[in-house]
């Protein structure tokens, strides 16, 4: 069995961010509103620290999504659709 | 003839990895985590300060304040040593080894494959292992080990050039003891004479004779020859079975070799996303046990002995083995046996591994006194899972297992684990 068979692994996605770094469009769909925003920092004591800025958003088509920007390696990821 | 392959300070070398240069400084293996506070193998410069294996840490540090302690790496040692044994088995040898750094095999059956004589077998073993190993050949395990201790290690540069470590690059022979390149060979007729001047402390090679040399020395018996000269009745009366075994060893006799059985590696490893402990570790263990039980290589057999090992965030490894009182393929029972071992983990782990060390008989359902509906349903479900796996592989039936449900990182909260098999003894 694949040892990295975890549920909810983040998948890279394309995000157009507005001023302030909040997402305006996700995978071509416009963001209607941002419900919540938070930052997670972990493993800062190791050589592979984890820093993410999360956004829970509602798209104009009504979908609810959680995306984050990787503040260490860069890039946007979709955590849950 | 028994051939002994010897790597002095193997555990220390394996733990040092690419920091081998530390061998030229006073260095010793640090005490095992959670174990007795004594140092492990020591480098030659540390020995010069009087530090020896098994010495209390405080005494070692006071004898040699500059002593560098190297974290032990039992997992690394095991993997590296298995590689050595695999290579020896690659030339056809049936290898016995009860500790890393020393291996034994009978050369008799191999001579026809490798040139018809012992020299051919030694050359094949040397080619398989490369430079660094010392070889000894003698009629018994103990005498072969003593011979290997006398062998001069071959230098890497010389070995690659095909030259010998012995003067002139040729085998020399004196009174039944010959020294082909990188080895010492003792004939049957010369073995008693070869062993006679060696110190009785050499008996410590055998685990069951650890305490004997000290008593012998107190009685003024300092060499194997002096021990061999004693009447067997007197030795038996004073020392019992250990004494008789020691007497046999000094006379070139030993118990037959017990070669290892070919291993069937069934290992499952899980990288822990953060320094895990407590409940997360138990969840990880649950997942690993489920994975091991779902492996095809198990072929329906129960598990007899299981090893749990961990790699620490701060470096170093830890390993422990649990032998089940009754072989079982019941995940809950196995978890129950292994979970208390996790409490012995001395530091946060970054990965956890479960490995089957020995299989038991095939797991079978026991006849039930009462046919309960739930049990029947469970058996049907188990059979369905088994058939699904047979047809579509180990990942055919999975379930969601909460590993760390409260983690702030969503992907760490749950994993897909094999669906539990039908209950088994």
Interface residues (C-beta under 8 A of the other chain):
Chain A: X1 X2 X3 X4 X5 X6 X7 X8 X9 X10 X40 X42 X43 X46 X50 X66 X79 X80
Chain B: X268 X269 X270 X271 X274 X291 X294 X313 X394 X395 X400 X408 X409 X410 X411 X412 X413 X414 X415 X416 X418
